[in-house]
Amino acid sequence: MRMMNRKDFFEYVKNNVTDYLPEKFADAQVHLQEVTQKNGLTLTGVVIPVEETNITPTIYLDSFYQEYCNGKNLDSCVGDVADIWIENMDTDLSVDVNRILDYGNIKDKLQVRICDPEKNREWLADKVVTMHGDFAAYYTANLSENEDGIASTAVTKNLLEAWNVDIETLHKDAMAADKNRGPALYSTEELIETGVFGGKAKNLLNGEQDVNMFMLPMFCLTNESKLNAASLILHEDIRKQVGEFMKGDFYVLPSSMHETLLVPDNGDFDVKTLNAMVKEVNATEVSQEDILSDKVQFCDGKTAVMENAEKREARIEREKAAAIEKSAGKNGLHGKLEKAKEEIKSGDLLGKSQGKTRDTALVM
């Protein structure tokens, strides 16, 4: 049997998935749906409507197609799709719409998430968005959060209008909710060790340790669940805590939507190298939907002001060039003329011989 292309594989799943479902779903009106995700990614999902619930999971098929291309049996792929759908349906997916429309019930479930606005213009079009330098912040209402993941819905402009709250209130409440998810700064060394040997990495935001205690000066800012936590870098007080830990300025590497990586500005790294590293990792190791940005940030350890690291370097170079040009101007003929003008205005030349014009004026 010839290898199916992507479109034929999706159709095959749609037409055969009910064979692997309980008999009561045999006549379900299965259909495919294309869903636009962040970073320009479009995924194809299979939807199996169920009468007794107002919500049904969408199972995305793209990863199953990749498994099929890697040699997995076609019907085994279809069976896996059915198994995941059944597993999700065993969870209580029914949604109380009135509860969602009550902002008081939702505000503690809000979450801030960030992305690159240039790569997500279309996706962000109907979402509530606030801008923070190179990052666009959007908001979600997390309907459930557990060890299996997060079920959430993005806050759209229509939903915000239904809540009858302003953007400032939404942002403030979502930032507060994020603080309750346990912000954490971990050593990447310890994360690797605990991933291999077990245990739990220490949260370095408690102020008990500093950057000099670690051989590898690279740290991960995330939350306790390590999910959708890159937006924690927007908290000024957290940036100040990191500055105290780093004992100075630091760089922010936009690792993924789940975390940022932080390194001290200790002379070991330059912006060009860091930018190249982030771009390479994003292109080769981070899944497209999880990519945050290619733009490295610089953060002042004392003021907690964060800005694009490349633009900051360019600005500093311009300021240096302007200072050199100004200094050179003061030492040249133009500079001497300007100095003479300033002295005349301030009266510094009064009483000094200034040639025939001044003598004539005195005689008259």
C-alpha positions as CSV (number, residue, x, y, z in Angstrom):
1,M,0.0,0.0,0.0
2,R,1.4,3.4,-1.0
3,M,2.2,6.0,1.6
4,M,-0.7,8.4,2.1
5,N,-0.2,12.1,1.9
6,R,-1.3,14.4,4.7
7,K,-4.8,15.1,3.3
8,D,-5.6,11.5,2.6
9,F,-4.4,10.5,6.1
10,F,-6.8,13.0,7.7
11,E,-9.7,11.8,5.6
12,Y,-8.9,8.2,6.5
13,V,-9.0,9.0,10.2
14,K,-12.2,10.9,9.9
15,N,-13.9,8.0,8.0
16,N,-12.7,5.2,10.3
17,V,-12.3,6.6,13.8
18,T,-15.8,5.5,14.9
19,D,-14.8,1.9,14.4
20,Y,-12.7,2.3,17.5
21,L,-15.2,4.1,19.6
22,P,-18.0,2.7,21.8
23,E,-21.0,1.6,19.7
24,K,-23.2,4.5,20.8
25,F,-20.9,6.8,18.8
26,A,-21.1,4.7,15.6
27,D,-23.4,7.3,13.8
28,A,-21.5,10.4,15.1
29,Q,-21.1,13.1,12.5
30,V,-17.3,13.3,12.5
31,H,-15.7,16.2,10.7
32,L,-12.3,17.8,10.3
33,Q,-11.5,21.3,11.4
34,E,-8.5,23.5,10.6
35,V,-7.4,25.6,13.6
36,T,-5.0,28.6,13.4
37,Q,-2.6,28.5,16.3
38,K,0.2,31.0,17.4
39,N,3.2,31.7,15.2
40,G,1.3,31.1,12.0
41,L,0.8,27.4,12.7
42,T,-2.3,25.7,11.3
43,L,-3.3,22.3,12.7
44,T,-6.0,19.9,11.5
45,G,-8.2,18.3,14.2
46,V,-10.9,15.7,14.2
47,V,-14.1,16.7,16.0
48,I,-16.7,14.1,17.2
49,P,-19.8,15.9,18.4
50,V,-21.7,14.4,21.4
51,E,-25.3,15.3,22.1
52,E,-25.2,15.2,25.9
53,T,-22.4,17.7,26.3
54,N,-21.9,21.3,25.1
55,I,-18.2,20.8,24.5
56,T,-16.1,18.1,22.8
57,P,-12.3,17.7,22.5
58,T,-10.6,18.5,19.2
59,I,-7.9,15.9,18.7
60,Y,-5.1,17.3,16.5
61,L,-3.9,14.8,13.8
62,D,-0.6,16.4,12.7
63,S,1.5,14.5,15.2
64,F,-0.2,11.2,14.4
65,Y,0.5,11.8,10.7
66,Q,4.2,12.2,11.6
67,E,4.1,8.9,13.5
68,Y,2.6,7.3,10.4
69,C,5.3,8.7,8.2
70,N,7.9,7.3,10.7
71,G,6.5,3.8,10.1
72,K,3.7,3.4,12.5
73,N,0.8,1.2,11.3
74,L,-2.1,3.3,9.8
75,D,-4.9,1.7,11.8
76,S,-2.8,1.8,15.0
77,C,-2.7,5.6,14.5
78,V,-6.5,5.7,14.1
79,G,-6.9,3.6,17.3
80,D,-4.6,6.0,19.2
81,V,-6.8,8.9,18.1
82,A,-9.9,7.2,19.4
83,D,-8.2,6.3,22.7
84,I,-7.2,9.9,23.4
85,W,-10.7,11.1,22.5
86,I,-12.3,8.5,24.9
87,E,-9.8,9.5,27.6
88,N,-10.7,13.2,27.3
89,M,-14.4,12.4,27.2
90,D,-14.1,10.5,30.5
91,T,-13.2,13.9,32.0
92,D,-16.1,16.2,32.8
93,L,-15.9,18.5,29.9
94,S,-19.3,20.2,30.3
95,V,-19.0,23.9,30.6
96,D,-21.4,26.2,32.5
97,V,-21.5,29.2,30.2
98,N,-23.2,31.4,32.8
99,R,-20.3,30.7,35.2
100,I,-17.8,31.7,32.5
101,L,-19.7,35.0,31.9
102,D,-19.5,35.8,35.6
103,Y,-16.1,37.6,35.9
104,G,-16.1,37.1,39.7
105,N,-15.9,33.3,39.1
106,I,-13.1,33.7,36.5
107,K,-10.7,36.3,37.7
108,D,-8.7,33.9,39.9
109,K,-8.4,31.6,37.0
110,L,-6.9,34.2,34.6
111,Q,-3.4,33.8,33.2
112,V,-1.1,36.1,31.2
113,R,0.7,34.6,28.2
114,I,3.1,36.4,25.9
115,C,4.1,36.0,22.2
116,D,5.8,37.9,19.4
117,P,3.3,40.3,18.0
118,E,4.9,40.4,14.5
119,K,4.5,36.6,14.1
120,N,0.9,36.6,15.5
121,R,-1.0,39.5,14.0
122,E,-3.8,37.4,12.6
123,W,-4.1,35.2,15.6
124,L,-4.2,38.1,18.0
125,A,-6.8,40.1,16.0
126,D,-9.8,39.1,18.1
127,K,-7.9,38.8,21.4
128,V,-7.5,41.3,24.2
129,V,-3.9,42.4,24.0
130,T,-1.5,44.7,25.9
131,M,1.9,45.6,24.6
132,H,5.1,45.3,26.7
133,G,8.2,46.2,24.6
134,D,8.8,43.3,22.1
135,F,6.1,41.1,23.7
136,A,2.3,41.1,23.2
137,A,0.5,39.9,26.3
138,Y,-2.8,38.0,25.8
139,Y,-5.0,36.4,28.4
140,T,-6.6,33.1,29.1
141,A,-9.2,31.8,31.5
142,N,-7.9,28.4,32.7
143,L,-11.0,26.3,33.3
144,S,-9.0,23.4,34.7
145,E,-5.4,23.0,35.8
146,N,-3.9,19.7,36.9
147,E,-0.9,17.4,36.3
148,D,-2.4,16.4,32.9
149,G,-2.4,19.9,31.6
150,I,-4.5,23.0,31.2
151,A,-7.9,23.4,29.6
152,S,-8.3,27.1,28.8
153,T,-10.0,29.6,26.6
154,A,-8.5,32.9,25.3
155,V,-10.0,36.1,26.4
156,T,-11.5,37.7,23.3
157,K,-12.7,41.3,23.0
158,N,-16.3,40.0,23.0
159,L,-15.7,38.1,26.2
160,L,-14.2,41.2,27.9
161,E,-17.2,43.2,26.8
162,A,-19.5,40.6,28.3
163,W,-17.6,40.8,31.6
164,N,-18.0,44.6,31.6
165,V,-14.4,45.1,32.9
166,D,-11.6,47.3,31.4
167,I,-8.3,46.1,30.1
168,E,-6.4,47.5,33.1
169,T,-8.5,45.5,35.5
170,L,-8.1,42.4,33.4
171,H,-4.3,42.8,33.3
172,K,-4.0,43.5,37.1
173,D,-6.1,40.5,38.0
174,A,-4.3,38.2,35.6
175,M,-0.9,39.2,36.9
176,A,-2.1,38.6,40.5
177,A,-3.4,35.1,39.5
178,D,0.0,34.3,38.0
179,K,1.7,35.2,41.3
180,N,-0.5,32.5,42.9
181,R,0.9,29.8,40.6
182,G,4.3,29.9,42.3
183,P,6.9,31.9,40.4
184,A,10.2,30.1,40.5
185,L,13.8,30.7,39.4
186,Y,15.7,27.5,38.9
187,S,19.4,26.7,38.1
188,T,19.5,24.9,34.8
189,E,22.2,22.7,36.4
190,E,19.7,21.6,39.1
191,L,16.9,21.1,36.6
192,I,19.1,18.8,34.6
193,E,20.2,16.9,37.7
194,T,16.7,16.5,39.1
195,G,15.4,15.4,35.7
196,V,17.9,12.6,35.7
197,F,18.1,11.6,39.4
198,G,14.8,12.9,40.7
199,G,14.2,15.4,43.5
200,K,13.1,19.0,43.3
201,A,15.2,22.0,42.2
202,K,15.5,24.9,44.7
203,N,13.6,28.1,44.1
204,L,16.3,30.8,43.9
205,L,13.8,33.7,44.3
206,N,13.9,33.2,48.1
207,G,17.1,35.2,48.4
208,E,19.2,32.5,50.2
209,Q,21.7,32.0,47.3
210,D,23.4,34.1,44.7
211,V,24.7,33.7,41.2
212,N,28.3,33.1,42.3
213,M,27.4,29.7,43.8
214,F,26.8,28.1,40.4
215,M,29.3,26.9,37.8
216,L,26.9,27.4,34.9
217,P,25.4,30.9,35.2
218,M,22.1,30.2,33.4
219,F,18.7,30.2,35.1
220,C,15.1,29.4,34.3
221,L,12.3,31.6,35.3
222,T,9.0,29.7,35.2
223,N,6.2,28.6,37.6
224,E,5.8,25.4,39.7
225,S,4.0,23.6,36.9
226,K,6.4,24.9,34.2
227,L,3.5,25.7,32.0
228,N,2.8,29.0,30.1
229,A,5.0,31.0,32.5
230,A,7.2,33.1,30.2
231,S,5.0,36.1,31.1
232,L,6.5,36.1,34.7
233,I,9.3,38.3,33.2
234,L,6.7,41.1,32.9
235,H,6.6,41.4,36.7
236,E,8.8,44.3,37.8
237,D,9.2,43.0,41.3
238,I,10.4,39.6,40.0
239,R,12.9,41.3,37.7
240,K,14.2,43.2,40.8
241,Q,14.5,40.0,42.7
242,V,16.4,38.5,39.8
243,G,18.7,41.5,39.7
244,E,19.5,41.1,43.4
245,F,20.2,37.4,42.9
246,M,22.4,38.2,39.8
247,K,24.1,41.1,41.7
248,G,23.7,43.3,38.6
249,D,22.3,43.4,35.0
250,F,21.2,40.3,33.1
251,Y,20.0,39.1,29.8
252,V,16.6,37.5,29.1
253,L,16.5,34.7,26.5
254,P,13.0,34.1,25.3
255,S,13.3,30.3,25.5
256,S,9.6,29.3,25.0
257,M,6.1,30.3,26.0
258,H,6.7,28.2,29.2
259,E,9.8,30.0,30.5
260,T,12.6,32.5,29.9
261,L,16.3,31.7,30.4
262,L,18.3,34.4,32.3
263,V,22.1,34.9,32.2
264,P,24.1,37.6,34.1
265,D,25.8,40.4,32.1
266,N,29.2,39.4,33.4
267,G,31.2,39.8,30.2
268,D,31.0,36.1,29.2
269,F,28.2,36.7,26.6
270,D,27.7,39.3,23.9
271,V,24.3,40.2,22.4
272,K,25.2,38.9,18.9
273,T,26.1,35.5,20.2
274,L,23.0,35.3,22.4
275,N,20.7,36.3,19.5
276,A,22.2,33.7,17.2
277,M,21.9,31.0,19.9
278,V,18.2,31.8,20.5
279,K,17.4,31.8,16.8
280,E,19.2,28.4,16.3
281,V,17.4,26.8,19.2
282,N,14.0,28.1,18.1
283,A,14.6,26.8,14.6
284,T,15.8,23.3,15.6
285,E,14.6,22.4,19.1
286,V,11.4,24.3,20.0
287,S,8.1,23.2,18.6
288,Q,6.5,25.9,16.4
289,E,3.5,26.5,18.7
290,D,5.8,27.0,21.7
291,I,8.2,29.5,20.2
292,L,8.2,32.8,22.1
293,S,10.6,35.2,20.3
294,D,14.0,35.5,18.7
295,K,14.6,38.9,20.5
296,V,17.0,38.8,23.4
297,Q,16.2,41.4,26.2
298,F,18.5,43.3,28.5
299,C,17.4,44.1,32.1
300,D,19.0,46.7,34.4
301,G,19.5,44.9,37.7
302,K,18.8,48.0,39.8
303,T,15.9,49.7,37.9
304,A,14.4,46.5,36.5
305,V,13.9,48.3,33.2
306,M,13.9,45.7,30.4
307,E,14.6,46.5,26.7
308,N,15.6,44.9,23.5
309,A,19.3,44.1,23.9
310,E,20.3,44.7,20.3
311,K,18.5,48.1,20.1
312,R,20.1,49.0,23.5
313,E,23.6,48.3,22.1
314,A,22.9,50.4,19.0
315,R,21.6,53.2,21.1
316,I,24.7,53.2,23.3
317,E,26.9,53.2,20.2
318,R,25.0,56.2,18.9
319,E,25.4,58.0,22.2
320,K,29.2,57.3,22.2
321,A,29.6,58.5,18.7
322,A,27.6,61.7,19.5
323,A,29.8,62.4,22.5
324,I,33.0,61.9,20.5
325,E,31.7,64.2,17.8
326,K,30.8,66.8,20.4
327,S,34.2,66.6,22.0
328,A,36.0,66.9,18.7
329,G,33.9,69.9,17.8
330,K,34.9,71.7,21.0
331,N,38.6,71.2,20.1
332,G,38.4,72.5,16.6
333,L,38.0,76.1,15.1
334,H,34.2,75.8,15.3
335,G,34.5,74.9,18.9
336,K,36.7,77.9,19.7
337,L,34.3,80.2,17.9
338,E,31.4,78.8,20.0
339,K,33.5,79.1,23.1
340,A,34.2,82.8,22.3
341,K,30.5,83.5,21.8
342,E,29.7,81.9,25.1
343,E,32.3,84.1,26.8
344,I,31.0,87.3,25.2
345,K,27.4,86.4,26.4
346,S,28.6,85.7,29.9
347,G,30.7,89.0,30.0
348,D,34.0,87.2,30.4
349,L,35.6,89.4,27.8
350,L,34.6,92.8,29.3
351,G,37.7,94.8,30.3
352,K,39.9,92.9,27.8
353,S,41.4,94.6,24.7
354,Q,39.1,93.7,21.7
355,G,40.7,95.8,18.9
356,K,39.8,99.1,17.1
357,T,36.0,98.6,17.2
358,R,36.0,98.5,21.0
359,D,38.4,101.6,21.3
360,T,36.2,103.7,19.0
361,A,33.2,102.9,21.0
362,L,34.9,104.1,24.1
363,V,36.0,107.4,22.6
364,M,32.5,108.1,21.4
